[in-house]
């Protein structure tokens, strides 16, 4: 799973770079890319454990079950993960509701923080 994990990690880094670039152009898209940065990074960490998920909801549940409830990640990161999840939903499917530039900035900062946590606990991804 190492090559697969590394590929997911690279996707996470690319998505974070895209999110940063999109904040002022399209906050909706920036929030979506920030979410995908986290999604790919978390998926990479789980893949190192030979765990893969088909659905986004399964990844979200696994994050809370295996990282937050066990204390590997602080509770505020779980809350932040859920915030990015919700902003992605608004950005991608919100209809007349849109992500603000401030919310997109927060999503990018949170994504960066989560990627740093994962990189620190999974050095084999680098």
Secondary structure, DSSP 8 states (H G I E B T S, - for coil): -HHHHHHHHHHHHHHHHHHHHHTTT-HHHHHHHHHHHHHHHHHHHHHHTT---SSHHHHHHHIIIIIITTTSS-HHHHHHHHHHHHHHHHHHH-TT----HHHHHHHHHHHHHHHHHHHHH-GGG-
